[in-house]
Amino acid sequence: MNKRQAKRQKARAAAKQKGSMPPRDPTDNPSSNEASNNHDSTEQGRSKLSKAPVWIEALCAIALVIITGLYTHYARRQVQAANKTLREIVASRELDHRAWVGMDTETKTTLLIRNFGNTPANNATDQVFGHRVDAVSTPITKELGDSWVNSSPLLQIGVIFPGQHVAPSSRENIHAMLDAPAVKKGASRVYLLGRIKYYTFTKTHTTRFCWEWFPEVNGWDPGGDCKDYNSSD
């Protein structure tokens, strides 16, 4: 016991004898001392934080921006990958089930438009042009063929169901051309060209066709001078 504590005890004893107690020293309360110490520690911590260098705060802000940007970029890439996969699935399904319109031969001398696909070809139109050329060979390019076809009227077909055949429109008398002596002798060539447009799965598709008449076999063929014009999307 130190002198200070002994002095306090004597004072208390004297006060007790007189019927009163002296005021208690607040420093004698341990809990009060502990609370005071905790408060001082908190204030010291706040003071240290408030005194952090500016460059540290700047680095923390930059790091936060970088982390946020990386997360946003990753999330965007994930969404883009999911959308791409979905588009590929839809495109594959449409490719398997869509309408495909082209030319078919009912007989060697008869050409018909046919839907080779699995769904209807809607709002179908055609422009057909029969052309006789007094030359040995005239390769039909896309530009040349389109210039001929564009002179023909655009006619409405409507809906072509899967497997259905439709006769192409033509303002020329094709059979009269085929019966011409020059054609039968091979001195002239006859071409049947056309452009078909149709609508399926929210898209418009175009088929270009060109068939050449070969009198030696008495039939049409898409090869020869016509092969460069035939196309379908």
C-alpha positions in Angstrom: 0.0 0.0 0.0 1.4 3.4 -1.0 1.2 6.6 0.9 -1.6 7.9 -1.2 -3.9 4.9 -0.6 -3.1 5.0 3.2 -4.0 8.6 3.3 -7.4 7.9 1.6 -8.2 5.1 4.1 -7.5 7.4 7.0 -9.7 10.1 5.5 -12.6 7.6 5.1 -12.2 6.3 8.6 -12.3 9.8 10.0 -15.4 10.7 7.9 -17.1 7.5 9.0 -16.7 8.4 12.6 -18.2 11.8 11.8 -21.1 10.1 9.9 -20.1 11.1 6.4 -18.0 9.7 3.6 -15.6 11.9 1.5 -16.2 12.1 -2.3 -15.0 9.1 -4.1 -12.1 9.7 -6.5 -13.3 8.8 -10.0 -9.9 7.5 -10.8 -10.5 4.6 -8.3 -13.2 3.1 -10.8 -11.5 0.5 -13.0 -14.3 0.4 -15.5 -14.2 4.2 -15.9 -10.5 3.9 -16.6 -11.0 1.2 -19.2 -13.7 3.2 -21.0 -11.4 6.2 -21.0 -8.6 4.2 -22.4 -10.8 2.7 -25.2 -12.0 6.2 -26.1 -8.4 7.4 -26.3 -7.5 4.4 -28.6 -10.4 5.0 -30.9 -9.5 8.7 -31.2 -5.9 7.8 -31.9 -7.0 5.4 -34.7 -9.2 8.0 -36.3 -6.4 10.4 -36.1 -4.0 8.0 -37.9 -6.6 7.3 -40.6 -7.2 10.9 -41.2 -3.5 11.5 -41.5 -3.1 8.8 -44.3 -1.0 10.1 -47.2 -3.0 11.4 -50.2 -1.2 9.0 -52.6 -2.5 6.0 -50.6 -6.1 7.3 -51.0 -5.5 7.9 -54.7 -4.2 4.3 -55.2 -7.2 2.9 -53.4 -9.6 4.9 -55.6 -7.7 3.7 -58.7 -7.8 0.1 -57.6 -11.5 0.3 -57.0 -12.1 1.7 -60.5 -10.0 -1.0 -62.0 -11.7 -3.8 -60.1 -15.2 -2.4 -61.0 -14.1 -2.1 -64.7 -12.8 -5.7 -64.8 -16.0 -7.0 -63.3 -18.2 -5.0 -65.7 -16.1 -6.2 -68.7 -16.3 -9.9 -67.6 -20.1 -9.6 -67.0 -20.5 -8.0 -70.5 -18.4 -10.8 -72.1 -20.6 -13.4 -70.4 -23.8 -11.8 -71.7 -22.3 -11.5 -75.2 -21.3 -15.2 -75.2 -24.8 -16.2 -74.1 -26.4 -14.1 -76.8 -24.1 -15.5 -79.4 -24.9 -19.1 -78.4 -28.6 -18.3 -78.5 -28.3 -16.7 -82.0 -26.4 -19.8 -83.3 -29.1 -22.1 -81.9 -31.9 -20.1 -83.6 -29.9 -19.8 -86.9 -29.3 -23.6 -86.9 -33.0 -24.3 -86.3 -34.1 -21.9 -89.0 -31.6 -23.4 -91.4 -33.0 -26.9 -90.8 -36.6 -25.9 -91.0 -36.7 -22.9 -93.4 -38.2 -22.9 -96.9 -35.8 -23.4 -99.9 -37.2 -22.4 -103.3 -35.6 -23.4 -106.5 -36.3 -24.9 -109.9 -37.2 -28.5 -110.6 -37.9 -30.5 -113.8 -41.2 -32.2 -114.0 -40.2 -33.5 -117.4 -37.2 -32.8 -119.5 -39.2 -30.1 -121.3 -41.0 -28.6 -118.2 -39.5 -26.4 -115.5 -41.4 -25.7 -112.3 -40.7 -23.7 -109.1 -40.6 -25.9 -106.1 -40.3 -25.4 -102.3 -37.7 -28.0 -101.2 -37.8 -26.8 -97.6 -39.8 -27.8 -94.6 -41.9 -24.6 -94.0 -44.0 -22.4 -96.3 -42.4 -19.8 -98.5 -44.5 -16.7 -98.0 -45.2 -13.7 -100.2 -43.3 -15.4 -103.1 -42.8 -13.5 -106.3 -41.1 -14.3 -109.6 -39.7 -12.6 -112.7 -39.0 -14.9 -115.5 -37.4 -14.2 -118.9 -37.0 -16.5 -121.8 -34.2 -15.4 -124.2 -33.0 -16.7 -127.5 -29.5 -15.9 -128.6 -28.3 -16.3 -132.1 -24.7 -17.2 -131.0 -22.8 -20.3 -130.3 -22.2 -19.5 -126.6 -23.1 -16.6 -124.3 -22.0 -17.1 -120.7 -24.7 -15.6 -118.4 -23.1 -13.5 -115.7 -25.1 -12.1 -112.8 -25.1 -8.6 -114.3 -26.2 -9.8 -117.8 -28.9 -12.1 -116.4 -30.3 -9.5 -114.1 -30.5 -7.0 -117.0 -32.7 -9.5 -118.9 -34.8 -10.5 -115.9 -35.5 -6.8 -114.9 -37.3 -6.3 -118.2 -40.0 -8.9 -117.1 -42.9 -8.0 -114.9 -42.9 -8.9 -111.2 -45.7 -11.3 -110.6 -47.2 -12.5 -107.3 -47.2 -16.2 -106.5 -48.3 -16.1 -102.9 -47.5 -19.0 -100.6 -45.5 -22.0 -101.8 -46.0 -25.0 -99.4 -43.3 -27.6 -98.8 -43.1 -29.9 -101.7 -45.4 -27.8 -103.8 -44.7 -27.1 -107.5 -45.7 -23.8 -109.2 -45.4 -23.0 -112.9 -43.1 -20.0 -113.5 -44.5 -17.0 -115.2 -43.2 -15.8 -118.5 -44.5 -13.4 -121.1 -42.5 -15.1 -123.9 -43.7 -18.2 -125.7 -40.9 -20.5 -124.7 -42.2 -23.4 -126.7 -42.3 -21.3 -129.9 -38.6 -20.5 -129.3 -37.8 -24.2 -128.9 -39.5 -25.1 -132.1 -37.5 -22.6 -134.1 -35.4 -24.3 -136.8 -32.3 -22.5 -135.8 -32.7 -23.8 -132.2 -33.3 -27.3 -133.3 -30.1 -27.2 -135.5 -28.1 -25.8 -132.6 -27.4 -22.5 -134.4 -29.3 -20.5 -131.6 -29.5 -21.1 -127.9 -32.5 -20.5 -125.6 -32.1 -19.6 -122.0 -34.8 -19.5 -119.3 -33.8 -17.1 -116.5 -35.7 -15.8 -113.5 -35.5 -14.4 -110.0 -37.7 -15.7 -107.2 -38.1 -13.8 -103.9 -39.8 -15.2 -100.8 -40.2 -14.6 -97.1 -39.4 -17.1 -94.3 -38.4 -16.7 -90.7 -38.6 -12.9 -90.8 -36.1 -12.8 -93.7 -36.4 -12.3 -97.5 -34.5 -14.7 -99.7 -33.7 -14.6 -103.3 -33.1 -17.4 -105.8 -31.7 -16.8 -109.2 -32.0 -19.5 -111.8 -30.9 -20.0 -115.4 -31.5 -23.1 -117.5 -30.2 -23.7 -121.0 -32.0 -25.7 -123.7 -30.0 -28.5 -125.2 -31.8 -29.7 -128.4 -29.5 -32.8 -128.7 -31.1 -34.2 -125.5 -34.3 -32.3 -125.9 -34.2 -31.0 -122.4 -33.1 -28.2 -120.0 -29.9 -28.1 -118.0 -28.7 -25.6 -115.4 -25.1 -26.0 -116.4 -23.3 -24.8 -119.6 -23.6 -21.0 -120.0 -26.0 -20.7 -117.0 -23.8 -22.0 -114.2 -22.6 -18.6 -113.1 -26.0 -17.1 -112.7 -27.6 -19.8 -110.5 -27.6 -18.8 -106.9 -29.7 -19.0 -103.7 -29.4 -17.5 -100.3 
